[in-house]
Amino acid sequence: MGDRLKIGITCYPTLGGSGVVATELGKILAERGHQVHFITHSMPFRLGKYQKNIFYHEVEVSDYYVFKYPPYDLSLASKLAQVAKMQELDLLHVHYALPHAVCALLAKQMVGEHLKVVTTLHGTDITILAQEESLNDLIRMAINQSDAVTAVSEDLIKETRTALHIERPIDLAYNFVDKRVYYPRDCSMYRSEFAAPGEKILMHISNFRPVKRVLDVVDVFHKVNKSTPSKLIFVGEGPELPKVQCKVKELGIADRVIFLGKQNDVAQVISMADLLLLPSEKESFGLVALEAMACGVPTIGSNAGGIPELVRHGETGFLAEIGNTEAMAGFAVKLLSDPAMYRDFRDACLHRARTEFCNDRITDDYEKIYYRVLNRNWHPIEVTKA
């Protein structure tokens, strides 16, 4: 049996795929007996109730008058070093190269070479920040000096190498869902509030940024609804939401579109859907499509970024080129009008989520990386059930 580790985790704790995955990973590592210390500016929203082996350390930013802007990065680096010393951490696992990996490397310089740094790239640090010329060298340094680097898709690994000329090894560690949380729920009671018997429910969940192409979601639904009686449910909020509401009114389909706002219990909400719509311009992974898959809901999406690594075209969903709402709508109608095909897709979704993207498998991948950088032998850890 492998020896237990003391792990510090830093992520963006608010809504967002990286924060969700980092928090869920920490919870599962704690279940396996590792001591997990979250070091963030606020409590991760998925942390929930008290759990054995989990600790939270808040990063407080100095408001000393000489600083024009609060120096969060320096406060984080200092806190990482403080916790690493006090708790004798083995490693820091930081999510995002900037600023978290840079701060972790500063902490390592303060604490000593025995403290290892594992950096996970989630996408924005490469797809957006790395396009900023002034930040390139900083991100490149953070990646090259980390003891291990992981990325959530092969597409992101490729983009990282291309954008930043990175040659070092990068481990693939896909995002995952906890199969104890994400499974098909009986939502007939909730579903009846939104859709009449025989109507289909299409759903979109995001932060409504331009990259999500939420107006395409409306286009797809409008086309589908002409031949297939259906409702569209939007979950989330963001800058594009007013445009969506205007377009819905212009098309005269306001009575068929529901806006639920932000929802924490995604598994419950997504289980109401027949299809997830994900026409994004870019997705490094597409966690929401995995959450849908684990609940037995196929995805109609774009052939962009890491989505094709997750959604198998013609098996767990259908993909079309970015902006091709005609093709996406055609695929949606095809799937919704063929009950036998839909059952096959649903079964394939459940199987793929439970075998290739489940919490046990991906947590094993991360553990192997931890033990490798610490030069220790890894053995599967048996979790004792209470």
Rosetta blueprint (number, residue, H / E / L):
1 M L
2 G L
3 D L
4 R L
5 L L
6 K E
7 I E
8 G E
9 I E
10 T E
11 C L
12 Y L
13 P L
14 T L
15 L L
16 G L
17 G H
18 S H
19 G H
20 V H
21 V H
22 A H
23 T H
24 E H
25 L H
26 G H
27 K H
28 I H
29 L H
30 A H
31 E H
32 R L
33 G L
34 H L
35 Q E
36 V E
37 H E
38 F E
39 I E
40 T E
41 H L
42 S L
43 M L
44 P L
45 F L
46 R L
47 L L
48 G L
49 K L
50 Y L
51 Q L
52 K L
53 N L
54 I E
55 F E
56 Y E
57 H E
58 E E
59 V L
60 E L
61 V L
62 S L
63 D L
64 Y L
65 Y L
66 V L
67 F L
68 K L
69 Y L
70 P L
71 P L
72 Y H
73 D H
74 L H
75 S H
76 L H
77 A H
78 S H
79 K H
80 L H
81 A H
82 Q H
83 V H
84 A H
85 K H
86 M H
87 Q H
88 E L
89 L L
90 D L
91 L E
92 L E
93 H E
94 V E
95 H E
96 Y L
97 A H
98 L H
99 P H
100 H H
101 A H
102 V H
103 C H
104 A H
105 L H
106 L H
107 A H
108 K H
109 Q H
110 M H
111 V H
112 G L
113 E L
114 H L
115 L L
116 K E
117 V E
118 V E
119 T E
120 T E
121 L E
122 H L
123 G L
124 T H
125 D H
126 I H
127 T H
128 I L
129 L H
130 A H
131 Q H
132 E L
133 E H
134 S H
135 L H
136 N H
137 D H
138 L H
139 I H
140 R H
141 M H
142 A H
143 I H
144 N H
145 Q H
146 S L
147 D L
148 A E
149 V E
150 T E
151 A E
152 V L
153 S L
154 E H
155 D H
156 L H
157 I H
158 K H
159 E H
160 T H
161 R H
162 T H
163 A H
164 L H
165 H L
166 I L
167 E L
168 R L
169 P L
170 I L
171 D E
172 L E
173 A L
174 Y L
175 N L
176 F L
177 V E
178 D L
179 K L
180 R L
181 V L
182 Y L
183 Y L
184 P L
185 R L
186 D L
187 C L
188 S H
189 M H
190 Y H
191 R H
192 S H
193 E H
194 F H
195 A L
196 A L
197 P L
198 G L
199 E L
200 K E
201 I E
202 L E
203 M E
204 H E
205 I E
206 S L
207 N L
208 F L
209 R L
210 P H
211 V H
212 K H
213 R L
214 V H
215 L H
216 D H
217 V H
218 V H
219 D H
220 V H
221 F H
222 H H
223 K H
224 V H
225 N H
226 K H
227 S H
228 T L
229 P L
230 S E
231 K E
232 L E
233 I E
234 F E
235 V E
236 G L
237 E L
238 G L
239 P L
240 E L
241 L H
242 P H
243 K H
244 V H
245 Q H
246 C H
247 K H
248 V H
249 K H
250 E H
251 L L
252 G L
253 I L
254 A H
255 D H
256 R H
257 V E
258 I E
259 F E
260 L L
261 G L
262 K L
263 Q L
264 N L
265 D L
266 V H
267 A H
268 Q H
269 V H
270 I H
271 S L
272 M L
273 A L
274 D L
275 L E
276 L E
277 L E
278 L E
279 P L
280 S L
281 E L
282 K L
283 E L
284 S L
285 F L
286 G L
287 L H
288 V H
289 A H
290 L H
291 E H
292 A H
293 M H
294 A H
295 C L
296 G L
297 V L
298 P L
299 T E
300 I E
301 G E
302 S E
303 N L
304 A L
305 G L
306 G L
307 I H
308 P H
309 E H
310 L H
311 V L
312 R L
313 H E
314 G L
315 E L
316 T L
317 G E
318 F E
319 L E
320 A E
321 E L
322 I L
323 G L
324 N L
325 T H
326 E H
327 A H
328 M H
329 A H
330 G H
331 F H
332 A H
333 V H
334 K H
335 L H
336 L H
337 S L
338 D L
339 P H
340 A H
341 M H
342 Y H
343 R H
344 D H
345 F H
346 R H
347 D H
348 A H
349 C H
350 L H
351 H H
352 R H
353 A H
354 R H
355 T H
356 E H
357 F L
358 C E
359 N H
360 D H
361 R H
362 I H
363 T H
364 D H
365 D H
366 Y H
367 E H
368 K H
369 I H
370 Y H
371 Y H
372 R H
373 V H
374 L L
375 N L
376 R L
377 N L
378 W L
379 H L
380 P L
381 I L
382 E L
383 V L
384 T L
385 K L
386 A L
